[in-house]
Amino acid sequence: MLTIAEMKQQHEAAGYRFFDEWAMNFYNREIETQKLTMVHEDKGLFISSECREDDEVRRYTIRLFDFASRDVHEIGEFRGYETLEDAQVALKELLKTHRSI
């Protein structure tokens, strides 16, 4: 299982920019999980949060890391969860009901 730091390294080595300083600052993005939750041997899930404006409420997004492409994809709606707990519950439900992500 990859840590978030290892995932970031692989993602950046593949030339992607989800975790670069500009993107993290622009979206005021935080990574809310310490390691990937594995869906398959080649896919893992994690939760991010974003808050673009100072007065905007921080909201949460479930993300998928694809080991083959090393890219990050949204699962569901961008900033689709009001609380971290809501996103965590949704992630657990995804694992129960949709193992073919």
PDB file as gemmi writes it, atoms N, CA and C in Angstrom:
CRYST1    1.000    1.000    1.000  90.00  90.00  90.00 P 1                      
ATOM      1  N   MET A   1       0.845  -1.178   0.000  1.00  0.00           N  
ATOM      2  CA  MET A   1       0.000   0.000   0.000  1.00  0.00           C  
ATOM      3  C   MET A   1       0.893   1.244   0.000  1.00  0.00           C  
ATOM      4  N   LEU A   2       0.548   2.181  -0.846  1.00  0.00           N  
ATOM      5  CA  LEU A   2       1.326   3.414  -0.939  1.00  0.00           C  
ATOM      6  C   LEU A   2       0.907   4.420   0.120  1.00  0.00           C  
ATOM      7  N   THR A   3       1.882   5.158   0.592  1.00  0.00           N  
ATOM      8  CA  THR A   3       1.555   6.326   1.405  1.00  0.00           C  
ATOM      9  C   THR A   3       1.179   7.465   0.452  1.00  0.00           C  
ATOM     10  N   ILE A   4       0.625   8.507   0.988  1.00  0.00           N  
ATOM     11  CA  ILE A   4       0.290   9.673   0.168  1.00  0.00           C  
ATOM     12  C   ILE A   4       1.568  10.282  -0.413  1.00  0.00           C  
ATOM     13  N   ALA A   5       2.638  10.320   0.361  1.00  0.00           N  
ATOM     14  CA  ALA A   5       3.911  10.869  -0.129  1.00  0.00           C  
ATOM     15  C   ALA A   5       4.431  10.062  -1.314  1.00  0.00           C  
ATOM     16  N   GLU A   6       4.343   8.741  -1.251  1.00  0.00           N  
ATOM     17  CA  GLU A   6       4.793   7.896  -2.363  1.00  0.00           C  
ATOM     18  C   GLU A   6       3.914   8.104  -3.593  1.00  0.00           C  
ATOM     19  N   MET A   7       2.614   8.232  -3.371  1.00  0.00           N  
ATOM     20  CA  MET A   7       1.693   8.486  -4.476  1.00  0.00           C  
ATOM     21  C   MET A   7       2.031   9.821  -5.146  1.00  0.00           C  
ATOM     22  N   LYS A   8       2.282  10.854  -4.347  1.00  0.00           N  
ATOM     23  CA  LYS A   8       2.649  12.166  -4.895  1.00  0.00           C  
ATOM     24  C   LYS A   8       3.897  12.056  -5.764  1.00  0.00           C  
ATOM     25  N   GLN A   9       4.905  11.338  -5.277  1.00  0.00           N  
ATOM     26  CA  GLN A   9       6.149  11.178  -6.035  1.00  0.00           C  
ATOM     27  C   GLN A   9       5.890  10.507  -7.380  1.00  0.00           C  
ATOM     28  N   GLN A  10       5.106   9.436  -7.381  1.00  0.00           N  
ATOM     29  CA  GLN A  10       4.807   8.733  -8.633  1.00  0.00           C  
ATOM     30  C   GLN A  10       4.014   9.625  -9.587  1.00  0.00           C  
ATOM     31  N   HIS A  11       3.042  10.342  -9.055  1.00  0.00           N  
ATOM     32  CA  HIS A  11       2.196  11.233  -9.852  1.00  0.00           C  
ATOM     33  C   HIS A  11       3.046  12.326 -10.510  1.00  0.00           C  
ATOM     34  N   GLU A  12       3.889  12.963  -9.734  1.00  0.00           N  
ATOM     35  CA  GLU A  12       4.735  14.035 -10.263  1.00  0.00           C  
ATOM     36  C   GLU A  12       5.766  13.501 -11.249  1.00  0.00           C  
ATOM     37  N   ALA A  13       6.306  12.308 -10.986  1.00  0.00           N  
ATOM     38  CA  ALA A  13       7.276  11.704 -11.901  1.00  0.00           C  
ATOM     39  C   ALA A  13       6.649  11.414 -13.264  1.00  0.00           C  
ATOM     40  N   ALA A  14       5.342  11.187 -13.286  1.00  0.00           N  
ATOM     41  CA  ALA A  14       4.631  10.939 -14.542  1.00  0.00           C  
ATOM     42  C   ALA A  14       4.263  12.243 -15.254  1.00  0.00           C  
ATOM     43  N   GLY A  15       4.599  13.390 -14.653  1.00  0.00           N  
ATOM     44  CA  GLY A  15       4.369  14.678 -15.292  1.00  0.00           C  
ATOM     45  C   GLY A  15       3.053  15.354 -14.958  1.00  0.00           C  
ATOM     46  N   TYR A  16       2.331  14.825 -13.998  1.00  0.00           N  
ATOM     47  CA  TYR A  16       1.052  15.425 -13.611  1.00  0.00           C  
ATOM     48  C   TYR A  16       1.263  16.496 -12.550  1.00  0.00           C  
ATOM     49  N   ARG A  17       0.231  17.342 -12.356  1.00  0.00           N  
ATOM     50  CA  ARG A  17       0.389  18.518 -11.501  1.00  0.00           C  
ATOM     51  C   ARG A  17      -0.643  18.644 -10.380  1.00  0.00           C  
ATOM     52  N   PHE A  18      -1.409  17.611 -10.094  1.00  0.00           N  
ATOM     53  CA  PHE A  18      -2.436  17.698  -9.057  1.00  0.00           C  
ATOM     54  C   PHE A  18      -1.850  18.153  -7.724  1.00  0.00           C  
ATOM     55  N   PHE A  19      -0.657  17.684  -7.399  1.00  0.00           N  
ATOM     56  CA  PHE A  19      -0.040  17.968  -6.103  1.00  0.00           C  
ATOM     57  C   PHE A  19       0.983  19.099  -6.141  1.00  0.00           C  
ATOM     58  N   ASP A  20       1.179  19.731  -7.303  1.00  0.00           N  
ATOM     59  CA  ASP A  20       2.217  20.762  -7.328  1.00  0.00           C  
ATOM     60  C   ASP A  20       1.796  21.971  -6.484  1.00  0.00           C  
ATOM     61  N   GLU A  21       2.758  22.781  -6.137  1.00  0.00           N  
ATOM     62  CA  GLU A  21       2.530  23.892  -5.209  1.00  0.00           C  
ATOM     63  C   GLU A  21       1.449  24.852  -5.708  1.00  0.00           C  
ATOM     64  N   TRP A  22       1.459  25.161  -7.019  1.00  0.00           N  
ATOM     65  CA  TRP A  22       0.464  26.082  -7.557  1.00  0.00           C  
ATOM     66  C   TRP A  22      -0.947  25.536  -7.362  1.00  0.00           C  
ATOM     67  N   ALA A  23      -1.169  24.282  -7.747  1.00  0.00           N  
ATOM     68  CA  ALA A  23      -2.514  23.688  -7.640  1.00  0.00           C  
ATOM     69  C   ALA A  23      -2.954  23.582  -6.185  1.00  0.00           C  
ATOM     70  N   MET A  24      -2.047  23.180  -5.318  1.00  0.00           N  
ATOM     71  CA  MET A  24      -2.396  23.041  -3.901  1.00  0.00           C  
ATOM     72  C   MET A  24      -2.776  24.406  -3.321  1.00  0.00           C  
ATOM     73  N   ASN A  25      -2.036  25.449  -3.685  1.00  0.00           N  
ATOM     74  CA  ASN A  25      -2.329  26.795  -3.178  1.00  0.00           C  
ATOM     75  C   ASN A  25      -3.586  27.388  -3.810  1.00  0.00           C  
ATOM     76  N   PHE A  26      -3.748  27.212  -5.120  1.00  0.00           N  
ATOM     77  CA  PHE A  26      -4.898  27.787  -5.820  1.00  0.00           C  
ATOM     78  C   PHE A  26      -6.207  27.287  -5.225  1.00  0.00           C  
ATOM     79  N   TYR A  27      -6.268  25.988  -4.971  1.00  0.00           N  
ATOM     80  CA  TYR A  27      -7.484  25.390  -4.412  1.00  0.00           C  
ATOM     81  C   TYR A  27      -7.469  25.345  -2.886  1.00  0.00           C  
ATOM     82  N   ASN A  28      -6.380  25.851  -2.286  1.00  0.00           N  
ATOM     83  CA  ASN A  28      -6.214  25.720  -0.838  1.00  0.00           C  
ATOM     84  C   ASN A  28      -6.491  24.269  -0.452  1.00  0.00           C  
ATOM     85  N   ARG A  29      -5.876  23.371  -1.221  1.00  0.00           N  
ATOM     86  CA  ARG A  29      -6.143  21.933  -1.142  1.00  0.00           C  
ATOM     87  C   ARG A  29      -5.360  21.297  -0.008  1.00  0.00           C  
ATOM     88  N   GLU A  30      -6.024  20.419   0.696  1.00  0.00           N  
ATOM     89  CA  GLU A  30      -5.381  19.599   1.718  1.00  0.00           C  
ATOM     90  C   GLU A  30      -5.711  18.140   1.441  1.00  0.00           C  
ATOM     91  N   ILE A  31      -4.756  17.276   1.723  1.00  0.00           N  
ATOM     92  CA  ILE A  31      -4.988  15.838   1.614  1.00  0.00           C  
ATOM     93  C   ILE A  31      -5.377  15.360   3.000  1.00  0.00           C  
ATOM     94  N   GLU A  32      -6.549  14.772   3.099  1.00  0.00           N  
ATOM     95  CA  GLU A  32      -7.137  14.452   4.397  1.00  0.00           C  
ATOM     96  C   GLU A  32      -6.820  13.038   4.882  1.00  0.00           C  
ATOM     97  N   THR A  33      -6.251  12.208   4.032  1.00  0.00           N  
ATOM     98  CA  THR A  33      -5.934  10.834   4.422  1.00  0.00           C  
ATOM     99  C   THR A  33      -4.429  10.618   4.361  1.00  0.00           C  
ATOM    100  N   GLN A  34      -3.925   9.721   5.175  1.00  0.00           N  
ATOM    101  CA  GLN A  34      -2.486   9.468   5.261  1.00  0.00           C  
ATOM    102  C   GLN A  34      -2.012   8.381   4.304  1.00  0.00           C  
ATOM    103  N   LYS A  35      -2.928   7.490   3.909  1.00  0.00           N  
ATOM    104  CA  LYS A  35      -2.564   6.450   2.952  1.00  0.00           C  
ATOM    105  C   LYS A  35      -3.765   6.144   2.078  1.00  0.00           C  
ATOM    106  N   LEU A  36      -3.494   5.481   0.983  1.00  0.00           N  
ATOM    107  CA  LEU A  36      -4.554   5.125   0.051  1.00  0.00           C  
ATOM    108  C   LEU A  36      -5.400   3.996   0.615  1.00  0.00           C  
ATOM    109  N   THR A  37      -6.690   4.033   0.342  1.00  0.00           N  
ATOM    110  CA  THR A  37      -7.579   2.912   0.608  1.00  0.00           C  
ATOM    111  C   THR A  37      -7.671   2.135  -0.692  1.00  0.00           C  
ATOM    112  N   MET A  38      -7.167   0.919  -0.703  1.00  0.00           N  
ATOM    113  CA  MET A  38      -7.069   0.154  -1.936  1.00  0.00           C  
ATOM    114  C   MET A  38      -8.435  -0.336  -2.399  1.00  0.00           C  
ATOM    115  N   VAL A  39      -8.696  -0.170  -3.692  1.00  0.00           N  
ATOM    116  CA  VAL A  39      -9.906  -0.673  -4.327  1.00  0.00           C  
ATOM    117  C   VAL A  39      -9.564  -1.953  -5.065  1.00  0.00           C  
ATOM    118  N   HIS A  40      -8.494  -1.923  -5.805  1.00  0.00           N  
ATOM    119  CA  HIS A  40      -7.925  -3.059  -6.525  1.00  0.00           C  
ATOM    120  C   HIS A  40      -6.421  -2.955  -6.339  1.00  0.00           C  
ATOM    121  N   GLU A  41      -5.703  -3.913  -6.889  1.00  0.00           N  
ATOM    122  CA  GLU A  41      -4.249  -3.834  -6.793  1.00  0.00           C  
ATOM    123  C   GLU A  41      -3.695  -2.650  -7.573  1.00  0.00           C  
ATOM    124  N   ASP A  42      -4.505  -2.073  -8.468  1.00  0.00           N  
ATOM    125  CA  ASP A  42      -4.017  -0.970  -9.297  1.00  0.00           C  
ATOM    126  C   ASP A  42      -4.761   0.349  -9.093  1.00  0.00           C  
ATOM    127  N   LYS A  43      -5.578   0.438  -8.036  1.00  0.00           N  
ATOM    128  CA  LYS A  43      -6.323   1.674  -7.787  1.00  0.00           C  
ATOM    129  C   LYS A  43      -6.491   1.888  -6.294  1.00  0.00           C  
ATOM    130  N   GLY A  44      -6.370   3.146  -5.881  1.00  0.00           N  
ATOM    131  CA  GLY A  44      -6.569   3.485  -4.479  1.00  0.00           C  
ATOM    132  C   GLY A  44      -7.354   4.774  -4.340  1.00  0.00           C  
ATOM    133  N   LEU A  45      -8.050   4.911  -3.222  1.00  0.00           N  
ATOM    134  CA  LEU A  45      -8.868   6.090  -2.963  1.00  0.00           C  
ATOM    135  C   LEU A  45      -8.281   6.918  -1.833  1.00  0.00           C  
ATOM    136  N   PHE A  46      -8.487   8.220  -1.918  1.00  0.00           N  
ATOM    137  CA  PHE A  46      -8.127   9.117  -0.826  1.00  0.00           C  
ATOM    138  C   PHE A  46      -9.091  10.294  -0.843  1.00  0.00           C  
ATOM    139  N   ILE A  47      -9.036  11.107   0.200  1.00  0.00           N  
ATOM    140  CA  ILE A  47      -9.934  12.253   0.328  1.00  0.00           C  
ATOM    141  C   ILE A  47      -9.112  13.534   0.348  1.00  0.00           C  
ATOM    142  N   SER A  48      -9.564  14.503  -0.439  1.00  0.00           N  
ATOM    143  CA  SER A  48      -8.954  15.837  -0.413  1.00  0.00           C  
ATOM    144  C   SER A  48     -10.022  16.838   0.015  1.00  0.00           C  
ATOM    145  N   SER A  49      -9.561  18.017   0.416  1.00  0.00           N  
ATOM    146  CA  SER A  49     -10.501  19.108   0.698  1.00  0.00           C  
ATOM    147  C   SER A  49     -10.002  20.355  -0.011  1.00  0.00           C  
ATOM    148  N   GLU A  50     -10.959  21.191  -0.404  1.00  0.00           N  
ATOM    149  CA  GLU A  50     -10.644  22.406  -1.128  1.00  0.00           C  
ATOM    150  C   GLU A  50     -11.493  23.558  -0.607  1.00  0.00           C  
ATOM    151  N   CYS A  51     -10.906  24.747  -0.690  1.00  0.00           N  
ATOM    152  CA  CYS A  51     -11.591  25.965  -0.251  1.00  0.00           C  
ATOM    153  C   CYS A  51     -10.907  27.120  -0.977  1.00  0.00           C  
ATOM    154  N   ARG A  52     -11.434  27.534  -2.124  1.00  0.00           N  
ATOM    155  CA  ARG A  52     -10.732  28.506  -2.969  1.00  0.00           C  
ATOM    156  C   ARG A  52     -10.711  29.914  -2.424  1.00  0.00           C  
ATOM    157  N   GLU A  53     -11.750  30.340  -1.796  1.00  0.00           N  
ATOM    158  CA  GLU A  53     -11.822  31.709  -1.284  1.00  0.00           C  
ATOM    159  C   GLU A  53     -11.757  31.692   0.235  1.00  0.00           C  
ATOM    160  N   ASP A  54     -11.248  32.764   0.805  1.00  0.00           N  
ATOM    161  CA  ASP A  54     -11.142  32.831   2.263  1.00  0.00           C  
ATOM    162  C   ASP A  54     -12.481  32.652   2.962  1.00  0.00           C  
ATOM    163  N   ASP A  55     -13.543  33.137   2.336  1.00  0.00           N  
ATOM    164  CA  ASP A  55     -14.857  33.048   2.969  1.00  0.00           C  
ATOM    165  C   ASP A  55     -15.659  31.822   2.517  1.00  0.00           C  
ATOM    166  N   GLU A  56     -15.066  31.005   1.683  1.00  0.00           N  
ATOM    167  CA  GLU A  56     -15.746  29.813   1.187  1.00  0.00           C  
ATOM    168  C   GLU A  56     -15.596  28.670   2.195  1.00  0.00           C  
ATOM    169  N   VAL A  57     -16.618  27.862   2.312  1.00  0.00           N  
ATOM    170  CA  VAL A  57     -16.592  26.727   3.229  1.00  0.00           C  
ATOM    171  C   VAL A  57     -15.741  25.605   2.635  1.00  0.00           C  
ATOM    172  N   ARG A  58     -14.884  25.015   3.441  1.00  0.00           N  
ATOM    173  CA  ARG A  58     -14.079  23.877   3.011  1.00  0.00           C  
ATOM    174  C   ARG A  58     -15.002  22.689   2.788  1.00  0.00           C  
ATOM    175  N   ARG A  59     -14.813  22.025   1.637  1.00  0.00           N  
ATOM    176  CA  ARG A  59     -15.611  20.843   1.308  1.00  0.00           C  
ATOM    177  C   ARG A  59     -14.676  19.742   0.839  1.00  0.00           C  
ATOM    178  N   TYR A  60     -15.201  18.542   0.684  1.00  0.00           N  
ATOM    179  CA  TYR A  60     -14.381  17.345   0.542  1.00  0.00           C  
ATOM    180  C   TYR A  60     -14.710  16.589  -0.742  1.00  0.00           C  
ATOM    181  N   THR A  61     -13.671  15.965  -1.304  1.00  0.00           N  
ATOM    182  CA  THR A  61     -13.780  15.228  -2.558  1.00  0.00           C  
ATOM    183  C   THR A  61     -13.108  13.875  -2.401  1.00  0.00           C  
ATOM    184  N   ILE A  62     -13.756  12.825  -2.903  1.00  0.00           N  
ATOM    185  CA  ILE A  62     -13.122  11.506  -2.962  1.00  0.00           C  
ATOM    186  C   ILE A  62     -12.348  11.438  -4.267  1.00  0.00           C  
ATOM    187  N   ARG A  63     -11.117  10.970  -4.183  1.00  0.00           N  
ATOM    188  CA  ARG A  63     -10.223  10.892  -5.344  1.00  0.00           C  
ATOM    189  C   ARG A  63      -9.741   9.458  -5.551  1.00  0.00           C  
ATOM    190  N   LEU A  64      -9.454   9.145  -6.807  1.00  0.00           N  
ATOM    191  CA  LEU A  64      -8.901   7.841  -7.164  1.00  0.00           C  
ATOM    192  C   LEU A  64      -7.507   8.040  -7.738  1.00  0.00           C  
ATOM    193  N   PHE A  65      -6.549   7.254  -7.260  1.00  0.00           N  
ATOM    194  CA  PHE A  65      -5.208   7.230  -7.845  1.00  0.00           C  
ATOM    195  C   PHE A  65      -5.096   5.952  -8.658  1.00  0.00           C  
ATOM    196  N   ASP A  66      -4.802   6.100  -9.951  1.00  0.00           N  
ATOM    197  CA  ASP A  66      -4.655   4.973 -10.867  1.00  0.00           C  
ATOM    198  C   ASP A  66      -3.169   4.623 -10.963  1.00  0.00           C  
ATOM    199  N   PHE A  67      -2.803   3.434 -10.516  1.00  0.00           N  
ATOM    200  CA  PHE A  67      -1.401   3.036 -10.497  1.00  0.00           C  
ATOM    201  C   PHE A  67      -0.819   2.921 -11.898  1.00  0.00           C  
ATOM    202  N   ALA A  68      -1.629   2.533 -12.876  1.00  0.00           N  
ATOM    203  CA  ALA A  68      -1.128   2.365 -14.238  1.00  0.00           C  
ATOM    204  C   ALA A  68      -0.756   3.708 -14.859  1.00  0.00           C  
ATOM    205  N   SER A  69      -1.654   4.666 -14.790  1.00  0.00           N  
ATOM    206  CA  SER A  69      -1.389   5.969 -15.411  1.00  0.00           C  
ATOM    207  C   SER A  69      -0.711   6.944 -14.455  1.00  0.00           C  
ATOM    208  N   ARG A  70      -0.811   6.654 -13.153  1.00  0.00           N  
ATOM    209  CA  ARG A  70      -0.310   7.518 -12.075  1.00  0.00           C  
ATOM    210  C   ARG A  70      -1.065   8.847 -11.997  1.00  0.00           C  
ATOM    211  N   ASP A  71      -2.267   8.867 -12.542  1.00  0.00           N  
ATOM    212  CA  ASP A  71      -3.073  10.086 -12.529  1.00  0.00           C  
ATOM    213  C   ASP A  71      -4.111  10.022 -11.409  1.00  0.00           C  
ATOM    214  N   VAL A  72      -4.660  11.183 -11.068  1.00  0.00           N  
ATOM    215  CA  VAL A  72      -5.674  11.321 -10.031  1.00  0.00           C  
ATOM    216  C   VAL A  72      -6.991  11.721 -10.698  1.00  0.00           C  
ATOM    217  N   HIS A  73      -8.081  11.077 -10.287  1.00  0.00           N  
ATOM    218  CA  HIS A  73      -9.410  11.355 -10.831  1.00  0.00           C  
ATOM    219  C   HIS A  73     -10.392  11.590  -9.690  1.00  0.00           C  
ATOM    220  N   GLU A  74     -11.403  12.409  -9.944  1.00  0.00           N  
ATOM    221  CA  GLU A  74     -12.484  12.608  -8.969  1.00  0.00           C  
ATOM    222  C   GLU A  74     -13.439  11.429  -9.049  1.00  0.00           C  
ATOM    223  N   ILE A  75     -13.925  11.007  -7.899  1.00  0.00           N  
ATOM    224  CA  ILE A  75     -15.011  10.032  -7.836  1.00  0.00           C  
ATOM    225  C   ILE A  75     -16.207  10.799  -7.293  1.00  0.00           C  
ATOM    226  N   GLY A  76     -17.202  10.963  -8.108  1.00  0.00           N  
ATOM    227  CA  GLY A  76     -18.339  11.779  -7.695  1.00  0.00           C  
ATOM    228  C   GLY A  76     -18.087  13.243  -7.994  1.00  0.00           C  
ATOM    229  N   GLU A  77     -18.757  14.078  -7.248  1.00  0.00           N  
ATOM    230  CA  GLU A  77     -18.742  15.517  -7.498  1.00  0.00           C  
ATOM    231  C   GLU A  77     -17.562  16.206  -6.799  1.00  0.00           C  
ATOM    232  N   PHE A  78     -16.942  17.163  -7.496  1.00  0.00           N  
ATOM    233  CA  PHE A  78     -15.890  17.987  -6.906  1.00  0.00           C  
ATOM    234  C   PHE A  78     -16.477  18.741  -5.719  1.00  0.00           C  
ATOM    235  N   ARG A  79     -15.818  18.616  -4.555  1.00  0.00           N  
ATOM    236  CA  ARG A  79     -16.269  19.254  -3.317  1.00  0.00           C  
ATOM    237  C   ARG A  79     -17.684  18.803  -2.956  1.00  0.00           C  
ATOM    238  N   GLY A  80     -17.975  17.542  -3.218  1.00  0.00           N  
ATOM    239  CA  GLY A  80     -19.323  17.018  -3.066  1.00  0.00           C  
ATOM    240  C   GLY A  80     -19.757  16.674  -1.652  1.00  0.00           C  
ATOM    241  N   TYR A  81     -18.850  16.759  -0.688  1.00  0.00           N  
ATOM    242  CA  TYR A  81     -19.184  16.378   0.691  1.00  0.00           C  
ATOM    243  C   TYR A  81     -18.953  17.554   1.626  1.00  0.00           C  
ATOM    244  N   GLU A  82     -19.933  17.800   2.474  1.00  0.00           N  
ATOM    245  CA  GLU A  82     -19.864  18.950   3.378  1.00  0.00           C  
ATOM    246  C   GLU A  82     -18.885  18.758   4.521  1.00  0.00           C  
ATOM    247  N   THR A  83     -18.706  17.515   4.966  1.00  0.00           N  
ATOM    248  CA  THR A  83     -17.797  17.255   6.082  1.00  0.00           C  
ATOM    249  C   THR A  83     -16.859  16.112   5.730  1.00  0.00           C  
ATOM    250  N   LEU A  84     -15.747  16.049   6.443  1.00  0.00           N  
ATOM    251  CA  LEU A  84     -14.822  14.939   6.267  1.00  0.00           C  
ATOM    252  C   LEU A  84     -15.516  13.629   6.618  1.00  0.00           C  
ATOM    253  N   GLU A  85     -16.316  13.646   7.653  1.00  0.00           N  
ATOM    254  CA  GLU A  85     -17.039  12.427   8.045  1.00  0.00           C  
ATOM    255  C   GLU A  85     -17.969  11.955   6.922  1.00  0.00           C  
ATOM    256  N   ASP A  86     -18.657  12.884   6.260  1.00  0.00           N  
ATOM    257  CA  ASP A  86     -19.521  12.512   5.129  1.00  0.00           C  
ATOM    258  C   ASP A  86     -18.709  11.833   4.032  1.00  0.00           C  
ATOM    259  N   ALA A  87     -17.542  12.379   3.723  1.00  0.00           N  
ATOM    260  CA  ALA A  87     -16.685  11.802   2.686  1.00  0.00           C  
ATOM    261  C   ALA A  87     -16.171  10.428   3.108  1.00  0.00           C  
ATOM    262  N   GLN A  88     -15.810  10.267   4.370  1.00  0.00           N  
ATOM    263  CA  GLN A  88     -15.332   8.975   4.860  1.00  0.00           C  
ATOM    264  C   GLN A  88     -16.425   7.910   4.782  1.00  0.00           C  
ATOM    265  N   VAL A  89     -17.637   8.278   5.153  1.00  0.00           N  
ATOM    266  CA  VAL A  89     -18.769   7.343   5.065  1.00  0.00           C  
ATOM    267  C   VAL A  89     -19.011   6.957   3.605  1.00  0.00           C  
ATOM    268  N   ALA A  90     -18.985   7.934   2.710  1.00  0.00           N  
ATOM    269  CA  ALA A  90     -19.201   7.668   1.286  1.00  0.00           C  
ATOM    270  C   ALA A  90     -18.106   6.773   0.723  1.00  0.00           C  
ATOM    271  N   LEU A  91     -16.864   6.990   1.140  1.00  0.00           N  
ATOM    272  CA  LEU A  91     -15.759   6.155   0.681  1.00  0.00           C  
ATOM    273  C   LEU A  91     -15.985   4.709   1.125  1.00  0.00           C  
ATOM    274  N   LYS A  92     -16.391   4.503   2.352  1.00  0.00           N  
ATOM    275  CA  LYS A  92     -16.673   3.144   2.845  1.00  0.00           C  
ATOM    276  C   LYS A  92     -17.809   2.501   2.061  1.00  0.00           C  
ATOM    277  N   GLU A  93     -18.835   3.271   1.738  1.00  0.00           N  
ATOM    278  CA  GLU A  93     -19.952   2.748   0.942  1.00  0.00           C  
ATOM    279  C   GLU A  93     -19.492   2.371  -0.464  1.00  0.00           C  
ATOM    280  N   LEU A  94     -18.624   3.190  -1.047  1.00  0.00           N  
ATOM    281  CA  LEU A  94     -18.068   2.857  -2.361  1.00  0.00           C  
ATOM    282  C   LEU A  94     -17.369   1.509  -2.326  1.00  0.00           C  
ATOM    283  N   LEU A  95     -16.617   1.272  -1.287  1.00  0.00           N  
ATOM    284  CA  LEU A  95     -15.889   0.010  -1.173  1.00  0.00           C  
ATOM    285  C   LEU A  95     -16.840  -1.174  -1.053  1.00  0.00           C  
ATOM    286  N   LYS A  96     -17.962  -0.992  -0.382  1.00  0.00           N  
ATOM    287  CA  LYS A  96     -18.938  -2.071  -0.211  1.00  0.00           C  
ATOM    288  C   LYS A  96     -19.727  -2.348  -1.485  1.00  0.00           C  
ATOM    289  N   THR A  97     -20.099  -1.297  -2.187  1.00  0.00           N  
ATOM    290  CA  THR A  97     -21.077  -1.445  -3.260  1.00  0.00           C  
ATOM    291  C   THR A  97     -20.516  -1.360  -4.671  1.00  0.00           C  
ATOM    292  N   HIS A  98     -19.317  -0.876  -4.819  1.00  0.00           N  
ATOM    293  CA  HIS A  98     -18.822  -0.626  -6.178  1.00  0.00           C  
ATOM    294  C   HIS A  98     -17.336  -0.949  -6.266  1.00  0.00           C  
ATOM    295  N   ARG A  99     -17.001  -2.199  -6.105  1.00  0.00           N  
ATOM    296  CA  ARG A  99     -15.596  -2.605  -6.133  1.00  0.00           C  
ATOM    297  C   ARG A  99     -14.980  -2.458  -7.527  1.00  0.00           C  
ATOM    298  N   SER A 100     -15.774  -2.175  -8.535  1.00  0.00           N  
ATOM    299  CA  SER A 100     -15.248  -2.077  -9.901  1.00  0.00           C  
ATOM    300  C   SER A 100     -14.971  -0.642 -10.325  1.00  0.00           C  
ATOM    301  N   ILE A 101     -14.592   0.195  -9.397  1.00  0.00           N  
ATOM    302  CA  ILE A 101     -14.283   1.597  -9.702  1.00  0.00           C  
ATOM    303  C   ILE A 101     -13.124   1.650 -10.678  1.00  0.00           C  
TER     304      ILE A 101                                                      
END                                                                             
